[in-house]
Amino acid sequence: MSIHFGVDYYPEHWPMARWETDARLMREMGIDLVRMAEFSWQKMESAEGTFDFAWLDRSIEILARAGIRVVLGTPTASPPAWIIQANPEILPLDSRGVRRGFGGRHHDCQSNEAYRVHARRIAQAMARHFASKPSVLGWQIDNELGNSHHDLCHCESCRHAFQAWLRAKYGTIAELNRRWGTVFWSQTYDDFAQVPTPAANAVNAHNPSLHLDWKRFHSDLIIEFHDEQAAIIRREAPGQFITHNLMGFFDLVDYFKLARSLDFVSHDQYPMGFFDRPQPMKDPATLAAHLDLMAGLKGAPFWVMEQQAGPTGWSILGKTPRPGQLALWTAQSIAHGADAVVFFRWRSCTVGTEQYWHGILPHNGLPGRRYEELKACIAQLSPVMDDFRGCLGGSEAALLFSYEQNWALEVQPHHPDLDYLQHTMGFCRAFHERNIPLAFISGSEDLARHRLIIAPLLFLDLPGLAARLTAYVRGGGHLVLTMRTGVKDQDNLCQTEGPLPGPYAELLGIEILDYDCLRDCEERVECEGTVGAARLWWDVIELRGARALARGRGGDHGGEPIITEAEAGSGRAYYIGSELDPALMSRFVDHAAKAAGLASLGPSAEGLELVRRRGAEADYLFALNHRGEGASVALPPAWEAIIGSRDLPPYGFSLFRSERTEPRPRPH
Ligand SMILES: [Zn+2]
């Protein structure tokens, strides 16, 4: 049986007498699965070693009778009060030295051995108990790892763990001193025990190399915390899958690394946040990029473990989704590679911090508009989802996404507004507007399968990457690099080997003679007849074989090339020495897409997104109308409408099918 749709369910919040009704209502709307227990540590272990799984067994039995399967979460995101009372050292210490207290969630230090002992015990007890339950399909370890840990833990345990991580990486303190450049400001260490965490109590800024390694260490720590539980579950419950609910562009954990120990990736998709300012609604291109990153982590379809099912909120609320939007967002997740969608949550909770994080059912438990909308959506999509299960949509272009580059630029953003994710989104938006699929890659994959690769902000020259990208271009690939490329080595020290952009200067046919941080100003630029603004940064480029695609117009940098293009081997390499406004980005992407021969899925009106998935025998095309007014899409007759039509209502979606005539491409 394939799983298509689920709900996040908290039976412990409701009287047992209600559970049969819940199961029946779920079944009637087409729900195949629930996720449970990821915050229920105290209900399962009320004192050390005193386990009670009877309530969960009962819930699982009721659901199983309705044909509903289960994913269980290990509950380590919410250690109960009795654990904190017994081991208060588990509480994390923030960068200002403040000990965080019990009362929210994730009030834990993930390097703390006492906490690890508790975590291993509950994970093992759960896995042993549920290993033989046929309707328990798999596990989610913890919940949104890294969430609530923005201010990384600086406790003594974490400092010692950081020092041990450094010792394993550098071997000797002399090597660390050399590679971090600790001669600066007399920071040379005699011993690893002297190395601090980059806490906020420093008189001023810490060494950038220390900062970068601290971010790498913390990502590794969170992954190691995850993998310890994964190993226990693999041993105790070998027939059940392991996944984790990731959070799109969340930047504390290298998701490419975390994904290695998962059977498949899961993701939490909340188009309408509540705390974001000024606009809590994410634009469709950003939503698409989050989903495409999830597909890119393993180059495979994923699950959405939490799909928004109502207005979100804690103490303040986001806007209520308009009629149609919940179904539209569900279709968008599936279009971009979700094989199953689990809605958060089943029923709006009457207690606790998330009273206003609304579920499918309102507080009173009576099915209403959200229930009916999603029931209809499930009835439409469920019958076709097996046709493209396991396959993505295919893409000819890719975006090289790097956690380490992002971290290095978080340490030193150069310009106050320079942001790795925003810079990356500039490209994603232009591809999204054109309905040209753009896959996310780490750079370790087979690069030659893509006609065009965009590798933004390659600030750090990470080992081997320049050689791989150079070979890719010489072999016929088209490559786009941007400002601040090749500036640093992997240890976050400035490069001295030749002119910028370092190892790419020859490939690109340019040298960067100087640069200018565009504080409180921007430069006018003309690119093939389009005039727009370049912002944040300006590389002063000298052409050494490349030609200028765009130049400054007037201002401090009038006449200087800012976008360049060069042939290299049988490929082509572009450099963009600034951040382009949308008009210039559009012009550039039109040029690069045409040169690389990238195919669009078709033209569409603004706000109407086209996304493809490929099945074994046919292609499927989703048309997603993100606007509050009707829209039409013109598609060739070969596309047969199987859901909806070429005329879409406000916030509506349609699905089209076309028999494949060409041989099946390798799934991306
Ligand atoms: Zn700690």
Boltz pocket constraint, residues with backbone or C-beta under 6 A from the ligand:
constraints:
  - pocket:
      binder: B
      contacts: [[A, 91], [A, 92], [A, 93], [A, 109], [A, 110], [A, 111], [A, 112], [A, 153], [A, 154], [A, 155], [A, 156], [A, 157], [A, 158], [A, 159]]
      max_distance: 6.0
